[in-house]
Amino acid sequence: MNKPIEMIPVRKPIIALCCWFSTFLVLTLLTLGTLITTYRVGMVDPIWPTEPWYLLSQDWSEPSAGYFIEHIHRVVGYISGFAIIGMMLTSFLSDGTKTRKALSTLCILGVSLGVAVAMTSIDRAKAVADPLGAVNHMKMRTGMVIALGSALILLIQSIIILKNREPNSGMKLLALLSYLGVIGQGLLGGLRVYLNALVGPELATIHGATGQMVFALVAGTATLATFPGIFPKLEDKEKKLLPIIGWVLVVALLFQLAWAVIVRHGGQPWAQRLHMIGAFIVFGIVAWLSLRMAGSTNGRLFFKPYTILLGLVVFVQVILGVEAYIGKFATGKPLVQEAVTFGQATVRTLHALTGALLLAIAFAAALRISQTATKKWASNEN
């Protein structure tokens, strides 16, 4: 009888291990960043950049818990960066020629070196009085040229690999985007502190949104590294419709994220309205996608984990969202942006983290749906 078959790419456990370890660290980083916003302690120390061991050289009698949260956040950021370098190296060195592996290694290290040079171009002693004048422009330009040049080579290489449909090409591209995203997020977080007096808190809003996007990228990389799987053969209609719904959900969640960070950081009424309307839209798209995946003739079992996770997380997110809104805007008292009780802090932080988790699951689901829809099948005589 005729039986559909496909070739399954080989995965190495070390890649998946590095990816999930990086995902855990980025989630920890995101949790700390969310707490910083919840308690409004992002500017407890305006000095940036600081070394990973900076906190050890400070006075441990410092009474502010926010001071420790902020600096532990920076330390976890450094650790996350090193972990994602490991994820990049294991991903890009998993296959290919020796020349390409050597080039990848040099470029990965080049990006990191360039960023390090750029960060050390700031004189922290002068920065307190004159932020712009404290920058060594030659050193900054040199570092950025090295970092951006190396990143461009890696990006071109990843696009060529993807275009040639080489094994693990999608995973490598996502690993690169995760790597660049974490570096960009770290620089953005630092500039949010460094330039706060000049540009205000707007960078904090952007920093909060991009953090969740980076988490979704790292989680997506881990998903592709872990589950090569045996993909089901979808019907022609499912191949066309399911990827569209999956990516529509991701886009809807990105818009919802934009309104969410504006509400968290500023509380503007127009953002509150859009965020509430967006919640109904997201709930509807999740229901639509889940019903379509559950109704797939051949893909029901394959999509079941994503169906369950999406339904569960969006349900919890709606409940937390209602509680967070009431606790912040419907108390009948003057608005206080920072959490003043443990309960408020818990609800707001969990609401933000559940939103990040929902985006990551939706992104992973969209990736897997797209993988399934683009698979080429052949017949094998048994």
N, C-alpha and C positions, 0 to 999 in steps of 0.2 A: 504494500500500500504506500501511497505518497504521504510523506510526513515533513512538515516544515522544519528546517534546521537553520542555525545561524552560528557564526563564529563568535566565541566569547573571549574578550581581551583578558590577558593574564594580569592579575593584581599581585603586588608584593605587600605582605602584611606590614612592613615597616612604613610604607607610605600612608596606609590607613591609620596606623598608630600615631604618626606625626600629625596627621590632619585632625584627628579627634582630640589629641592633646592640645593642639593650637585652638581648636573650637572651645574647649573647656576654659583655656586661659582668656580668650577673647570674651567669653560669657562672664567670667569673673571681672574682667576689666570693665565690661558694660555695666555690671551690677554696681561696682564702686562708683562709676561715673553717674549712674542713676541716683545713687545715694547723695552724691555731691550736689546734684540739682535739687533733690528733694529737700535737703537741709540748707541749700543756698550757701555753700562753703567753697565755691570755686575760686574765690579770690583771697583765701586766708593767707596765702603766701604768694606775693606778686613776683617772686624771683623765678626766672626761667632762662635757660635750661638748668636743670640740676642733675647731678650724678645719681646713679642707682643707690649709692650708699649715703646720700646726702642726709637722710633722716637720722642716721646713726651719729652724725656729727652735731646734731642739734640738742637743745636742752629738753630732756625727757620729762621735765616737770611742766611742760607746756599744757595748759588746762583745756585747750580746745580740741575736742574729738575730731572736728572737721579738719584740723591741721594734719592729723595722722591719716585720715581717710584720703585726703588729697595726695599726700606723698606716697602712700601705699598704692594708690591708683597709678602714679607715675612709675613706681617700681614694677608693678605688674605689666605696665605698658612696655617697659624694656624687655621683660621676660617673654612677653607675647611676641615681640619683634624677633628675638632670637629663635623662638620656637617656629615661627613662620619661615625664617631663613632655612631651618632644618626641613620644613615641609617643602619648600621650594627646591632645595638640593635633592631630596629623595625623589621628588616628582620629575624633575628635569634630567636627573642622572639615571632614571630607571631603564631607559633605552636610548637608541641613537648611536651615531658614530662617536669615536673618541674626540674628534675635532669639535663636534657640536657640544659634547659634554664639557670640554675644557672651556669653550666660549661661554656656555651657560654659567659655569662656576665663576668665571672672571666677572661676568656682568652682574651676577647676584651680589658678589662681594663689592663690585664697583658702586652699585646703588647704595649699599650700606655705608661704604666709605664716604661717598659724596655727601650723604645726609649728615654723617658725623662731622665732617669738615664744616658744613654749613652751620650746624648747631654751635660749634665752638667759635664761630665768627662773632659771637655776641659777648661783649664785655659786661658782665653782670653788675660790676660796681658802678659803671657809668649809666647802666640801663635804668636805674632808679630815678635819676634826674632827667635823662635825655635818651629815651628808647631808640629813636631813629639814629642819633649820633653815636650810639654805642655799637653799631654794626661795622665790622671790617668788610667793606663792600667787595674788595678783591677776593678775600677768603670765601665770602658768601657766594659770589659768582662762580668761583672755581669748584666749590662743592656742588652747586646746583648743576653745572655743566657735566660733571662726572656722573652724578646721580641720574639726570634726565637722559644723557647719552646712553648709559648702560641700560636704563629702563626701555628706551626706544628700541635698542637691539633685541632685547628679550621679547618685546611686544611683536616686532616683525617676525622673529623666529617662531613665536607661538602661532601667529596668524598663518604662516607658511605650513606649519605642522597641521593646523586645523584644516586648511584648504586641501592638503594632500590626504586628508582622512587617515592620518596615522593613528595607531593605538594610543589611547589615553590623551588624545589631543585636547579634548574639552576639559579634562581634569587639569592639564598643565596651564591652560589659559586662565581657568578660574584660580589656580594657585598663584599665578602671577598677579591677577587683579586683586586677590586677597593681600598679597605682599605689598603692592603699591598702596592699597587702601589703608592698611595698618600704618604704614609710614606716613601717608598723607594725614591720617587721623591723628597721629601723634604730633605732627607739626602744627596741625590746626588747633589742637588742644593747647599746645604751648603758646601759639600766637594769640589764642583767646585770653591767656593770662598776660602775656607780654604787651599786647596792644590794647588792653582793656580801657586804659585811660584815653586812648586816641580814637578808637572806633566804637566803644561801648560794648554792650552785652550781645550784639547780634551774632558774633562769631560763636558764642556759646550755643545758640539755637542751631546753627549749622552743624556744629560739632556733635550735638546730641542726635541729630538725624542721621548723619553719615556713619555714626558708630553702629547703629542698627543695620545699616546696609552692609558694612564690612563684616559683621557677624553672619549675615545671611550668605555672603560670598564664601567665608571660611567653612560654614556648615555645608554649603553646596559642594565645595571641594571634597570635604570628608565623605559626603554621600556618594559622589562619583568614584572615589577611591575605594569605597568599601563594598558597594553592591553592583558588581558587573551583571550578575543575574542572568537568568534565561527569560528573555522578554516574550510576552504573549503576542500573537499575531492579531492585530486589531482589524476591525472592519474598516472599509474605506471611509465611511462617514465619521467613524470615531477618530481616524487618523487626522482628519481635517478639523473636527470640532474641538476635541479634547485639548490639544495644545493651545488653541485660541483662548479657551476659557481659563486654562491654567495661567497663561501670561497676562490676561486681563485682570485676574485676581492679584497677581504680583504688582501690576501698575496701580490698581485701586488701593492696595495696601501702602504703596509709596506715597500716594496723595494723602491717605489717612495719616501716615507718619508725619507728613509735613504739617498738617493741621494740629496733630498731637503735640509736637515740640513747641509750636507757637503758643498753644494753650498752657503747656507746662511752664514755659519761660516768661510769658507775658500775660496770658489770660484774656486776650482780646475777644470781645463778644462775637465778631464775625468768624473767628477761628473756631470758637465753641460751636456755633451753628453748623459750620461745614464738617466739623469732626462728628457731630451727632448724625448728620445726614449720611456721612461716609460710613458710619457704623452699620446703618441699615443696608447700604449698598453692598458692603463687604459681606455681611451676613447672607444676603441673597445670592451673591456669586459663589460663596462657599457651599451653600445648599445646592445650587445648580451643578457645580463641579462634582460634588459628592454623589449626587443622584446619577449623574452621567457615568462616573467611575464605577459605582455600585451596579449599574445596569449594563456594564460592558460584558458582552458574551464570553470573551476569552480572557479579559483583563481584570475581572472582578477580584480575584484573589491577589493578584499582583498589586493592585491599587488599594487593597483593603487597609493596610497600615496608614496610608496617607488620608484616606477617608475618615478613619477613626480619629487620628490626631487633629486634623483640621476641625472636625466637628466639636471635639472636646475642648480644644484650646480657644476657639472662637466663642464658645459658650461661657467659659471661665472669664474670658476677656470682657465680654459684655457685662457680666456681673460686677467685676472689679471696676469697670469704667463707670457704671452707675454709682457705685459706692464712692469712688474717687471724686466724681463730680459733685455729689451731694456734700461730701466732707470738705470740699474746697470752696464751692460757689453758692451752695444753698443752705448755709448755716444761719443766715439772718444777721450775721455780724460782718464788720469790715473785712475785706479780703486780705488775708495774710499769705504771701506766696510760699514761704517755707513751712514745712511741717512742724507743728508745735507739740504733737503727741506721738507716741510710738505707734499707735493704731493708724494715724494719718500717714506716717512715713511708710509703714508696711504696705498699706493699700496702694499708695501712689507708686511705690517702687515696684511692687508686683505687677501693677497694671502696665507700667512701661516695659518691664521684662517680658511679660506675656505677649505684648505687642511685638517685641523683637523676635520672640519664639515663633509667633504666627507667621511673620514675614519669612523667617528662615524655612519653616515647614512648607509654606506655599512655594517658595523658590525651589526647594528640593523636589517637590512634587512636579512643578512645571518642567524641571530638567529631566526627570524620569519619564514624564509623559512624552516629551519631545524625543527622547532617546527611543522610546518604544515606537513612536509614530514614524520615525525615519529609518527603522531597521529594514534591511533588504533580506527577503526570504528566498530560499531555494527549495527544491524538492529532492528528497533522498529516497531512493527505492530500497525498501526493506524486504 
